[in-house]
């Protein structure tokens, strides 16, 4: 939501935490997740077998 910047207002921090928890729930159900930041797509989950590179090392 804010790319790591923690808001100073309590209500904004609570909203940030709530959105983060919601994302976690949604992402566990999703088969594919792509984040787009400044027009650059980043695959976070799914879409190819290199998703878990740390598991593929041998």
N, C-alpha and C positions, 0 to 999 in steps of 0.2 A: 504494500500500500504506500509506504513512504521510503522504501528501499533502505531500511535500517535506521532512519532518523526517528527518534522517540519524541513524540510531542510533549510539550511542557504542561498542557492542560490535562487534568485528570480524566475528563469525559472523553477527550480525544485518545488518550492512552487506552482507556477501556474499549473504545470502538476498535482501535488497532488490534488489541488482543482478541476481541470477538471475531473480527474478520480473519485473523490468522487461524483461529480454531475452526472456523467454517471452511477455510481453504483446506485444512488438513483432512476434514471429513469428506469433502468433495473429491480431493485428490486420491483418497483410498479407493473410491468407487470408479474413478476414471481409468480408461484403458490407455489414453494418450494425453499428455499435457505439453503444450508448447507455450513458452513465455516469450512475448515480443517486447523488446525494450529499444526504443529509438529505431524501430523498423528492423531490428536484427532478431530473427527467431532463434530460440534456444529450446531444444527438446529436453524436457525434464523427465518424462516418463513415456515409454512405449515407442512405437514407430520404427525401431530397429533393434538389432540384437546387441549393439554396443552400449545399450542402456546401463548395464551393470558391469562396467569395465573392470572394477575391482574383483568381481567374481570370475572373470574370464582369464585371469592371469596364469592359471595353470594349476 
